[in-house]
Amino acid sequence: MSSVWKLIAATGRFVKDFYEQKQLLQRHIYPLLKAYPVENPETGKRIIQYANLIPVISGGSFATLRGKKLTEKERLLQTFLAALTPIGDDLFDVEHKAEDELMQLVSKPFLFSSPQETHPLGVDILKKIHRLLEHPQQFIDYFEKVFSAQKASQKQLDKDLSSEEIQQITFDKGGYSALLYRSIMSHPLGEQEEKAIYQLGGLVQLMDDTFDVYEDYQQGIRTLPNQTHDISVIKSFFEAELMQLGGIFRSLDYPAKNIEKFLFEITLILSREMICLEQLLALQDRNQGSFAIEPFERKELICDMEKTGNLMKSIRYALAHQM
C-alpha cells in the first residue's frame, strides 16, 4: 500500500473513531461528571480531553495492529482509564496521596464504599473498569509501575540528575503508561510486544517533554530537551529510536499489512516531534549554535501544531519517512 493510501486509511479511521468517541462520551462520561462534579475546572476539562483523545490514539492504534476494531468493552475501558488519568495526577501530585494508598484504591476499589473516604469520581470509574477487565492482575501490575515511575519523576527537580537518569525516568513514565493502556485490550500481550510498546511510550513522553520545554523549565523540571545545549542530539536520538522501533514491531506475530498500517499511524503522531525539534533547532542557530531557554520568549518555544503550516509539515514528514 502506498503512503498516500495509508494516509487516506488512517485519516478515515481517525475520523470514524472520533465520531464514535464523541457519542460514547455523551453516554458515559458527561453523566459521570454531572453525578460527581469536579471542584477544579481544569481537571474537568482534562478529563474530557483525555477521554476523547487517548482511546482513539492508543486503543485505536492497538486495534489497527491486531487487525480487528475495538470492541465496545475495550472502547469503554480505554475511555474510563483516560478519564481516570487526570484524577490520578491530582491525587498523586496535588493531594500527595501515598503510593500504597493509591494502589489499594486501584486494586480494590469496591472496599471504598463511602464517598468521603477518597475521590468519589475516581472510585466509581475504577469500579467500572474492574467490572470490564479481562486481565485484572496485568492491569494492577502496570498501574503499580506507572505509580513508581511517577514517584521517580520527582527526582527531575534535582539539579544533579544525570542525562542517563533523566532518560530512564522519561522512558519509564511513558513506557509503563503505554503498557497500562495496552493491558486493558482483550488480546494477549507477548514479551516482544511489551518491549516495543514500552519504547513507543518512551518516545511519546519525550515528544511531550519537547512540547513542554518552556513550562517544564519554568517549574524546575529537568527533561532531555530543556537540559541539552544541542537539539540535534535529541533529534538524532529520536530518529534512531524510531528506526529501531519499526524493526521491533515488524518482528511481532501480526500480519505484515496490519503492522505497516499501525506504523504509519504512529509515524503520523510522532512526526509532530520532528516539527517541534526543527523549530527549536532554528532557535539554537539564532543563539550562536547553543540551545538555551532563557534568551527566548515563551511564544518562540511553543510549537503550535494547530497551525496549518505545521500540520502539513508533519503529514509530509510521515509520508516521506518509513519507520
C-alpha positions in Angstrom: 0.0 0.0 0.0 1.4 3.4 -1.0 1.9 6.1 1.6 -0.9 8.2 0.2 -3.4 5.3 0.6 -2.1 4.7 4.1 -2.8 8.4 4.8 -6.3 8.0 3.5 -6.9 4.9 5.5 -5.5 6.4 8.7 -7.5 9.6 8.3 -10.7 7.6 7.7 -10.0 5.5 10.9 -9.3 8.6 13.0 -12.4 10.5 11.8 -14.7 7.5 12.4 -13.2 6.7 15.8 -13.5 10.3 16.9 -17.2 10.4 15.9 -17.8 7.1 17.9 -15.9 8.5 20.8 -17.9 11.7 20.9 -21.1 9.6 21.2 -19.6 7.4 23.9 -18.7 10.5 26.0 -22.3 11.7 25.8 -23.5 8.3 27.1 -20.9 7.6 29.8 -18.5 10.5 30.8 -20.8 13.5 30.9 -23.3 11.8 33.1 -20.4 10.8 35.5 -19.3 14.4 35.7 -22.8 15.5 36.4 -23.2 12.9 39.2 -19.7 13.8 40.6 -19.0 17.5 40.0 -15.3 18.2 39.8 -14.1 21.1 42.0 -11.2 22.1 39.8 -12.5 23.2 36.3 -9.1 22.4 34.8 -9.3 18.8 35.9 -12.8 18.5 34.4 -11.5 19.9 31.1 -8.6 17.5 31.1 -11.0 14.5 31.8 -13.0 15.4 28.7 -9.9 16.0 26.6 -8.2 12.7 27.6 -11.4 10.6 27.3 -11.9 12.0 23.8 -8.3 11.7 22.5 -6.5 8.8 24.2 -8.9 5.9 23.2 -8.7 6.9 19.6 -4.9 7.2 19.6 -3.9 4.3 21.9 -6.7 1.9 21.8 -7.5 2.5 18.1 -3.8 2.0 17.1 -3.6 -1.2 19.1 -6.7 -2.4 17.3 -5.1 -1.5 13.9 -2.1 -3.6 14.8 -4.2 -6.7 15.5 -6.5 -6.0 12.5 -9.7 -6.0 14.5 -11.6 -2.9 15.6 -12.1 -2.0 19.2 -14.9 -3.9 20.9 -17.5 -1.9 22.9 -15.9 -3.2 26.1 -12.4 -2.2 25.1 -13.5 1.3 24.0 -15.2 1.7 27.4 -12.1 0.6 29.2 -9.9 2.9 27.2 -12.3 5.8 27.9 -12.7 5.2 31.6 -8.9 4.8 32.0 -8.3 8.0 30.1 -10.8 9.8 32.2 -9.1 8.5 35.3 -5.7 9.8 34.4 -6.2 13.5 35.4 -7.8 12.4 38.6 -4.8 10.2 39.4 -2.5 13.1 38.6 -4.3 15.2 41.1 -4.3 12.6 43.8 -0.5 12.0 43.3 0.8 15.5 42.6 -1.7 17.8 44.3 -3.2 15.8 47.2 0.1 13.8 47.6 -1.6 10.5 48.4 0.8 7.8 49.4 1.6 5.2 46.7 0.4 2.3 48.8 -2.9 4.1 49.5 -3.4 4.7 45.8 -2.6 1.1 44.9 -5.1 -0.1 47.5 -7.7 2.1 45.7 -6.6 0.8 42.2 -6.6 -2.9 43.1 -9.6 -3.0 45.5 -11.9 -0.1 44.7 -15.0 -2.0 46.0 -13.6 -1.6 49.5 -14.2 2.1 49.2 -18.0 2.4 49.8 -18.1 5.9 51.4 -17.6 8.9 49.0 -15.9 10.7 51.9 -13.1 8.2 52.0 -11.4 9.4 48.8 -12.2 10.8 45.4 -15.7 9.6 44.6 -15.5 10.0 40.8 -12.2 8.1 40.8 -13.6 5.3 42.8 -16.7 5.0 40.6 -14.6 4.9 37.4 -12.2 2.3 38.9 -15.2 0.1 39.8 -16.5 0.4 36.2 -13.0 -0.6 34.9 -12.8 -3.6 37.2 -16.2 -4.9 36.1 -15.0 -4.9 32.5 -11.4 -6.2 32.9 -10.3 -9.4 31.3 -6.8 -9.3 32.7 -7.2 -7.6 36.1 -3.8 -8.6 37.6 -1.9 -7.4 34.5 -3.8 -4.1 34.8 -2.9 -3.8 38.5 0.8 -4.7 37.9 1.2 -2.0 35.2 -0.6 0.6 37.3 1.9 0.0 40.1 4.7 0.5 37.7 3.1 3.8 36.5 2.9 5.0 40.1 6.5 4.0 40.7 7.6 5.9 37.6 5.6 8.9 38.7 7.2 8.8 42.1 10.7 8.5 40.5 9.9 11.5 38.3 10.0 13.8 41.4 13.8 13.4 41.1 13.6 15.6 38.0 13.7 18.6 40.4 17.2 17.5 41.4 19.9 19.7 39.8 22.4 16.9 39.9 20.4 14.5 37.9 22.4 13.0 35.0 21.1 12.8 31.4 21.1 9.0 31.7 18.8 9.2 34.8 16.5 11.6 33.0 16.3 9.3 30.0 15.4 6.3 32.3 12.7 8.3 34.1 11.3 9.6 30.7 11.0 6.1 29.2 9.6 4.6 32.4 6.9 7.3 32.6 5.9 6.9 29.0 6.6 3.2 28.6 4.6 1.9 31.5 1.7 4.3 30.8 1.5 3.0 27.2 1.6 -0.6 28.6 -1.2 0.2 31.1 -3.4 1.2 28.1 -2.3 -2.0 26.3 -3.1 -4.1 29.3 -6.8 -3.5 29.0 -7.1 -4.8 25.5 -8.6 -8.3 25.3 -5.9 -10.0 23.2 -2.7 -11.3 25.0 0.4 -9.3 25.3 3.7 -11.0 24.3 7.2 -10.3 25.6 8.4 -8.7 22.4 5.3 -6.5 22.0 5.7 -5.4 25.6 9.3 -4.2 24.8 8.0 -2.4 21.6 5.2 -0.6 23.4 7.4 0.4 26.3 9.8 2.0 23.8 6.9 3.6 21.9 5.6 5.1 25.1 9.0 6.5 26.0 9.2 8.3 22.6 5.7 9.7 23.2 6.8 11.0 26.6 10.0 12.5 25.0 7.7 14.3 22.5 5.5 15.6 25.3 8.6 16.9 27.1 9.7 18.7 23.9 6.4 20.4 23.5 6.5 21.4 27.2 10.1 22.6 27.1 9.3 26.1 28.3 6.8 25.1 31.1 9.0 22.3 32.5 12.0 24.6 32.6 10.0 27.3 34.4 8.9 24.7 37.0 12.4 23.4 37.5 11.6 20.0 36.0 14.7 18.7 34.2 13.9 16.9 30.9 16.1 15.8 28.0 15.0 18.7 25.7 15.4 21.5 28.3 18.8 20.3 29.6 20.6 19.9 26.3 22.7 22.6 24.6 22.4 20.8 21.2 18.9 19.9 20.0 20.4 17.9 17.1 21.5 15.3 19.7 17.8 14.9 20.7 16.8 14.8 17.0 19.4 12.1 16.2 18.4 10.0 19.2 14.7 10.2 18.4 15.3 9.2 14.8 17.5 6.3 15.8 14.9 5.1 18.3 12.1 5.4 15.7 14.1 3.1 13.2 14.8 0.6 15.9 11.1 0.7 17.0 10.0 -0.1 13.5 12.2 -3.2 13.4 10.8 -4.5 16.7 7.2 -4.1 15.6 7.9 -5.8 12.3 9.2 -8.8 14.2 5.9 -9.3 16.0 3.5 -12.1 15.1 0.9 -9.9 13.4 0.0 -9.8 9.7 2.6 -7.6 7.9 -0.2 -5.3 6.4 -1.5 -4.6 9.9 2.0 -3.7 11.2 2.6 -1.3 8.3 -0.8 0.4 8.9 0.0 0.7 12.6 3.5 2.1 12.0 2.1 4.7 9.6 -0.5 5.8 12.2 2.3 6.0 14.8 4.5 8.0 12.4 1.7 10.5 11.9 1.6 11.1 15.6 5.3 11.1 16.3 6.1 13.3 13.3 5.0 16.2 15.4 8.2 15.8 17.4 10.3 16.4 14.3 8.5 19.6 13.5 8.9 20.9 17.1 12.6 19.9 17.1 13.2 21.8 13.8 11.6 24.9 15.4 14.0 24.5 18.4 17.0 24.0 16.1 16.2 27.3 14.4 16.3 29.0 17.8 19.6 27.2 18.5 21.1 28.6 15.3 20.0 32.1 16.4 21.8 31.6 19.7 25.2 31.0 18.2 24.7 27.3 17.8 23.9 26.6 21.5 20.4 25.8 22.7 19.1 27.6 25.8 15.7 28.5 27.2 16.5 32.0 28.7 17.1 34.0 25.5 13.7 33.3 24.1 10.1 34.2 24.8 7.5 31.6 25.6 5.8 32.0 22.2 9.0 31.2 20.4 9.5 27.9 22.3 5.9 26.7 21.9 5.2 24.6 18.9 1.7 25.2 17.8 0.5 22.1 15.9 -2.9 23.7 15.2 -1.2 25.9 12.6 -1.9 24.7 9.1 1.8 25.0 8.1 3.0 22.8 11.0 0.2 20.3 10.4 1.1 20.0 6.7 4.8 19.6 7.6 4.1 16.7 10.0 2.0 15.0 7.3 4.7 15.4 4.7 7.3 14.0 7.1 5.1 11.0 7.8 4.6 10.4 4.0 8.4 10.7 3.3 9.8 8.7 6.2 9.4 5.0 6.8 9.9 3.6 10.3 
